[in-house]
Amino acid sequence: MADIFIEREHALGLDRALDQIEALAAVIAEELDARCAWDGNRLDFTRPGARGCVEVTETLLILEVSLGLLLRPFKERIEQSITEKLDSLVPCLPSV
């Protein structure tokens, strides 16, 4: 079970959403020294103490992160940082 789970609808379409998640992958790789790999429309990433994936569809983005024991105390801060980065790359649709 993921420690962090973010699901959001978007209006970017599949190709643009994949491009934006590719930009996120570059940030993850550079700032967190993580390894990233695509499996279809899913980006898998891993680094010491954390692993996760981002699944992208035409209208939906699902991000899951599992944190190791040492990172769990920082869960809220990590989730906030992820949400801020996603907000800048893949704006969510406004709630009706």
C-alpha positions as CSV (number, residue, x, y, z in Angstrom):
1,M,0.0,0.0,0.0
2,A,1.3,3.4,-1.0
3,D,2.1,6.0,1.7
4,I,1.3,8.8,-0.7
5,F,-1.6,8.5,-3.2
6,I,-2.6,11.4,-5.5
7,E,-5.3,11.1,-8.1
8,R,-6.3,14.0,-10.3
9,E,-8.2,14.6,-13.4
10,H,-6.6,16.8,-16.1
11,A,-7.6,18.2,-19.5
12,L,-4.1,18.0,-21.1
13,G,-4.8,14.9,-23.2
14,L,-2.5,11.9,-23.1
15,D,0.5,13.2,-25.2
16,R,0.8,16.5,-23.3
17,A,0.3,14.8,-19.9
18,L,3.1,12.3,-20.8
19,D,5.4,15.2,-21.8
20,Q,4.7,16.9,-18.5
21,I,5.4,13.7,-16.5
22,E,8.6,13.3,-18.5
23,A,9.5,16.8,-17.1
24,L,8.7,15.5,-13.6
25,A,10.9,12.5,-14.2
26,A,13.8,14.8,-15.0
27,V,13.3,16.6,-11.7
28,I,13.0,13.4,-9.8
29,A,16.2,12.0,-11.3
30,E,18.2,15.2,-10.8
31,E,16.9,16.4,-7.4
32,L,16.3,13.0,-5.7
33,D,19.0,11.0,-7.5
34,A,16.3,8.5,-8.5
35,R,16.2,6.1,-11.4
36,C,13.2,6.4,-13.7
37,A,11.9,4.1,-16.3
38,W,8.8,4.1,-18.5
39,D,6.5,1.1,-18.9
40,G,3.9,2.1,-21.4
41,N,2.1,5.1,-19.9
42,R,3.5,4.4,-16.4
43,L,6.6,6.0,-15.0
44,D,8.3,3.9,-12.4
45,F,10.9,5.5,-10.1
46,T,13.1,4.3,-7.3
47,R,15.7,5.7,-5.0
48,P,17.0,4.7,-1.6
49,G,14.1,4.9,0.8
50,A,11.3,5.4,-1.7
51,R,9.8,4.0,-4.8
52,G,6.7,4.8,-6.8
53,C,4.9,5.3,-10.1
54,V,2.9,7.7,-12.0
55,E,0.1,6.3,-14.3
56,V,-1.1,8.6,-17.0
57,T,-4.3,8.3,-19.1
58,E,-6.1,10.7,-21.4
59,T,-7.9,12.4,-18.5
60,L,-6.4,11.0,-15.3
61,L,-3.1,11.0,-13.4
62,I,-2.4,8.6,-10.5
63,L,0.7,8.9,-8.4
64,E,1.7,6.4,-5.7
65,V,4.8,6.6,-3.5
66,S,5.9,4.1,-0.9
67,L,8.3,5.5,1.7
68,G,10.9,3.6,3.6
69,L,11.0,3.7,7.4
70,L,13.4,6.7,7.5
71,L,11.3,8.9,5.2
72,R,7.9,8.2,6.7
73,P,8.2,10.9,9.4
74,F,8.5,13.4,6.5
75,K,5.5,12.1,4.6
76,E,3.4,15.4,4.8
77,R,6.4,17.5,3.7
78,I,7.1,15.1,0.8
79,E,3.5,15.0,-0.2
80,Q,3.2,18.8,-0.2
81,S,6.3,19.1,-2.4
82,I,5.0,16.5,-4.9
83,T,1.6,18.3,-5.0
84,E,3.2,21.6,-5.7
85,K,5.3,20.2,-8.5
86,L,2.3,18.5,-10.0
87,D,0.3,21.7,-9.7
88,S,2.8,23.4,-11.9
89,L,3.1,20.6,-14.5
90,V,-0.4,19.1,-14.6
91,P,-3.1,21.4,-13.4
92,C,-6.1,19.6,-12.1
93,L,-9.6,20.3,-13.3
94,P,-11.6,22.5,-11.0
95,S,-14.2,20.8,-8.8
96,V,-17.7,21.4,-9.8
